[in-house]
């Protein structure tokens, strides 16, 4: 019978780690790769039955690949600490594992929660992510917005992956600095240069795209906040690029 390893890279996720591990409790092995937590993340992970390892953070893509080396299963399920596998998705994953003649990689739909509210528009949903695959595949080594490195369309399975992305505005602003720095470094590595034009036109374009064209107004006031903050995120990203992340 093929086996499944669930793996996640984490840092300071004591509020999420227990529920994340419990949602993948059907896996034969649960691997938590910690990148330097200063809270009780590692302790709670061990108490919940996960196998823990300490690794350095080298950008999301490379760090995910480093964590894969601890996985012993025939199949890999990659999630984040702020994600939860729904019962329907867990059932679909089990069926995939049992069917040895199926495809190598599978994608499933992710529903994100922002400030405690599900976001069903704004370009955030549907959001298919390829996170279930046979051992041997790896992620692209991008610093941020990494994806599984495949050159074919993955199969899809039913069931939602819940993503509790930002609990409050404090957490969003806290993470914004980290992510915009990674974004800027990624663009620099591709030879991009920031311009004033980028800083003037890209932020409002993102707002219009999310709130109007992608029907973010149907997400109510939360959708409005999301569009405004996403616009600010883009501004900071290009401002850092302009300053060469100095």
C-alpha positions, 0 to 999 in steps of 0.5 A: 500500500503506497504511503503518504508524507505530509510536510510543512515549513513553519516559523512562529506558528504556535497558534496554528500548528496543532490544528494544521497537523490534526487536519493531516492526521490521516498521513503516514508521516507528518514532517514539520520543518521549522525555520527558527521559531522563537515560540512553542511551535516545535514543542506543540508539533512534537506533542501532536505527533509530528516529526520535527526538523530544524532547517534554515530559511532560504526563500520559500521554494528552496526551503520547501525542497529542503524539507522534502528530503525528510519525507519517506512516503511514496506520495507528498502532501505539502501544506502551510501551518495556516492551512487545513485539509477539509474532510472531503479533501482528505477523502479525495487524497486517500482515494488518490493514494489507493489508486496507483494507476492515476496521475503523478500530481494533483491540484485542489481548490483553496478557500482563503479567509481574510480577517476571519471572512471567506474571500470568494471573489477578488481574484482569490477564489477559485484558487487551485494549488498543486500540493499532492504529488509522487515523491521525486518532484520539487518546487521551483526555487523562487523566493516567493510564490513558488509552485511545483516544478512541472511542465504538464497540467495536474489532475484535480480532485474535489474538496477544499483546502482552507487557508486562514491567511491573516487573522488581523491587520497587525499580522498582515502589516507584520508579514507585508515587510517580509513578503515585499522584500522577498518579492523585490529580491526575486525581481532583482534576480530576474533583472527587473528595475523599479521605476516611478511609473511602476509605483504610480500606476501599478497600485491603483491598477491592482485595486481596480482589478481586484475590487471591480474586475474580479468582483471584490465588492461582493466580498463586502467591506473585507473585500475593500480592505483586501484590495486597498492593502493589496495595492499598498503591498504592490507599492511597497514592493516596487519602492523596495525594488527601486531602492534595490532593497537597500 
